[in-house]
Amino acid sequence: MYVKVILNKDHAPLGEEGDVKEVARGYARNYLFPKKIAYPYKDGIVKLFEARREEIEKRKAEKRKSSMSFKEKLESINVVITMPAGANGKLYGAVTPQTIVEALAKQDLTVERKRIELAGNSFKNVGNYQATIKLYESEAAVIKVTVRAQEIAKIEQKQTVPRVNRRRREGNSEIPAPPPEIIAQLE
């Protein structure tokens, strides 16, 4: 069974404030109504939202405007990520949406990880790529991502030290006495 509801807040999987949606009765009763995300579709509530319609549309217009300016800012930058890689350009790891979020945070831009889409879910080689960031409504920003190889310092080989046999030898069961300082502390 489905019921009609009016959204009181923006809710990512359903829609925005003021939208009328049909949802499962249990979802509405157990989740949307207790958290005041939505209200039942009734005449009194519909009139209340119609009175607030102008205010809701004004907020949506502001969100669209800020989304457009954020889109321009995102598309103007080039995100450079440096990661360890092999001689053939294959990364020791992968560039994921979380890696891009961290790189954007260094440039004082905040983006949610779940809004970033990568071709193939991650980048595993050095090169130039594009990532799509979902913004408000159907707007999306396409950013340039450059993945570079990190210079790996040459590791000096350690000199090998012969291993000492740590097993107790048979016949040598004497345990050395503790130093006199420790014996004095125990007394």
C-alpha positions as CSV (number, residue, x, y, z in Angstrom):
1,M,0.0,0.0,0.0
2,Y,1.2,3.5,-0.9
3,V,0.3,6.8,0.8
4,K,0.7,10.3,-0.5
5,V,3.0,12.6,1.6
6,I,4.2,16.2,1.3
7,L,7.9,16.6,2.1
8,N,8.7,19.1,4.9
9,K,12.5,19.0,4.2
10,D,14.8,18.2,1.3
11,H,15.4,14.5,1.4
12,A,17.9,13.1,-1.1
13,P,16.2,9.9,-2.2
14,L,12.7,11.4,-2.4
15,G,12.8,15.1,-3.4
16,E,12.7,18.6,-2.1
17,E,10.6,20.5,0.4
18,G,7.0,20.9,-0.8
19,D,7.1,17.9,-3.2
20,V,4.2,15.5,-3.2
21,K,5.3,11.9,-3.3
22,E,3.8,8.4,-3.0
23,V,5.7,6.2,-0.6
24,A,5.2,2.9,1.1
25,R,2.9,3.1,4.1
26,G,5.5,1.6,6.5
27,Y,8.3,3.9,5.3
28,A,6.0,6.9,5.9
29,R,4.8,5.8,9.3
30,N,8.1,4.5,10.7
31,Y,10.6,6.9,9.2
32,L,9.3,10.0,7.4
33,F,6.6,11.0,9.9
34,P,8.6,10.5,13.2
35,K,11.5,12.5,11.8
36,K,9.2,15.2,10.5
37,I,10.7,14.8,7.0
38,A,7.1,14.5,5.5
39,Y,3.5,15.0,6.5
40,P,0.4,13.1,5.3
41,Y,-1.3,14.6,2.3
42,K,-4.4,16.2,3.8
43,D,-6.4,19.3,2.9
44,G,-5.2,21.4,5.9
45,I,-1.5,20.5,5.3
46,V,-1.8,21.1,1.6
47,K,-3.2,24.6,2.3
48,L,-0.3,25.3,4.7
49,F,2.2,24.4,2.0
50,E,0.4,26.4,-0.6
51,A,0.8,29.4,1.7
52,R,4.5,28.7,2.0
53,R,4.9,28.0,-1.7
54,E,6.5,31.4,-2.5
55,E,9.0,31.0,0.4
56,I,9.9,27.5,-0.7
57,E,10.4,28.6,-4.4
58,K,12.6,31.5,-3.2
59,R,14.9,29.0,-1.3
60,K,15.0,26.7,-4.3
61,A,16.1,29.7,-6.5
62,E,18.9,30.6,-4.0
63,K,20.1,26.9,-4.0
64,R,20.1,26.9,-7.8
65,K,22.1,30.2,-7.9
66,S,24.7,29.0,-5.3
67,S,24.9,25.7,-7.2
68,M,25.8,27.5,-10.4
69,S,28.5,29.6,-8.8
70,F,29.9,26.5,-7.0
71,K,29.9,24.7,-10.4
72,E,31.9,27.4,-12.0
73,K,34.4,27.4,-9.2
74,L,34.8,23.6,-9.4
75,E,35.2,23.5,-13.2
76,S,37.9,26.2,-13.1
77,I,40.3,24.1,-10.9
78,N,42.5,21.2,-11.7
79,V,42.9,18.7,-8.9
80,V,46.4,17.2,-8.7
81,I,46.9,14.0,-6.8
82,T,50.3,12.5,-6.2
83,M,50.5,8.8,-5.3
84,P,53.1,6.1,-5.3
85,A,53.3,4.3,-8.6
86,G,55.4,1.7,-10.4
87,A,57.7,2.3,-13.3
88,N,54.9,1.5,-15.8
89,G,52.5,4.1,-14.3
90,K,50.3,1.7,-12.3
91,L,49.4,3.1,-8.9
92,Y,50.1,1.3,-5.7
93,G,46.5,1.8,-4.7
94,A,43.7,3.8,-6.4
95,V,42.3,7.3,-6.6
96,T,38.8,7.0,-5.1
97,P,36.1,9.6,-4.5
98,Q,37.4,9.9,-0.9
99,T,40.9,10.8,-2.3
100,I,39.3,13.5,-4.4
101,V,37.3,14.9,-1.4
102,E,40.5,15.2,0.5
103,A,42.3,16.9,-2.4
104,L,39.4,19.4,-2.7
105,A,39.4,20.0,1.0
106,K,43.1,21.2,0.7
107,Q,41.7,23.8,-1.7
108,D,39.0,24.8,0.7
109,L,36.2,23.2,-1.2
110,T,33.7,20.9,0.6
111,V,32.0,18.2,-1.4
112,E,30.3,15.0,-0.1
113,R,32.0,11.8,-1.2
114,K,28.7,10.2,-2.4
115,R,28.2,13.1,-4.9
116,I,31.4,12.2,-6.8
117,E,31.2,9.8,-9.7
118,L,34.3,8.4,-11.4
119,A,34.5,6.3,-14.5
120,G,35.1,2.8,-13.4
121,N,34.7,3.8,-9.7
122,S,38.5,4.6,-9.3
123,F,41.6,5.6,-11.2
124,K,44.4,3.1,-11.1
125,N,47.0,4.6,-13.4
126,V,48.9,7.9,-13.7
127,G,47.2,10.3,-16.2
128,N,44.6,12.9,-16.7
129,Y,40.9,12.1,-15.9
130,Q,37.6,13.7,-15.4
131,A,35.3,13.3,-12.4
132,T,31.6,14.3,-12.2
133,I,30.2,16.0,-9.1
134,K,26.5,16.0,-8.7
135,L,25.1,19.4,-7.5
136,Y,21.6,20.7,-6.9
137,E,18.8,19.1,-9.0
138,S,20.2,17.9,-12.3
139,E,23.3,20.2,-12.3
140,A,26.7,18.5,-12.4
141,A,30.2,19.8,-12.5
142,V,33.0,18.0,-14.4
143,I,36.4,18.5,-12.8
144,K,39.8,17.7,-14.2
145,V,41.9,15.3,-12.1
146,T,45.6,14.8,-12.8
147,V,47.2,11.8,-11.2
148,R,51.0,12.0,-10.9
149,A,53.5,9.4,-9.7
150,Q,55.3,10.1,-6.5
151,E,59.0,10.0,-6.7
152,I,60.2,7.1,-4.6
153,A,63.5,7.5,-2.9
154,K,66.0,4.8,-3.4
155,I,66.0,2.5,-0.4
156,E,69.4,1.6,0.9
157,Q,69.6,-2.1,1.4
158,K,70.2,-3.1,5.0
159,Q,73.2,-5.1,5.8
160,T,72.1,-8.5,7.0
161,V,73.1,-9.4,10.5
162,P,73.6,-13.1,11.2
163,R,70.8,-14.4,13.4
164,V,71.7,-15.7,16.8
165,N,70.2,-19.0,17.8
166,R,67.8,-18.0,20.4
167,R,66.9,-21.4,21.6
168,R,68.3,-22.5,25.0
169,R,71.0,-25.0,24.6
170,E,70.7,-28.2,26.3
171,G,73.0,-28.4,29.4
172,N,73.1,-24.6,29.8
173,S,70.2,-24.1,32.1
174,E,71.8,-21.5,34.3
175,I,69.8,-18.3,34.5
176,P,72.0,-15.2,35.0
177,A,71.5,-13.4,38.3
178,P,69.8,-9.9,38.1
179,P,72.1,-6.9,38.6
180,P,72.7,-5.7,42.2
181,E,70.6,-2.5,41.7
182,I,67.5,-4.5,41.0
183,I,68.1,-6.8,44.0
184,A,68.4,-3.7,46.2
185,Q,65.1,-2.3,44.9
186,L,63.3,-5.6,45.6
187,E,64.4,-5.6,49.3
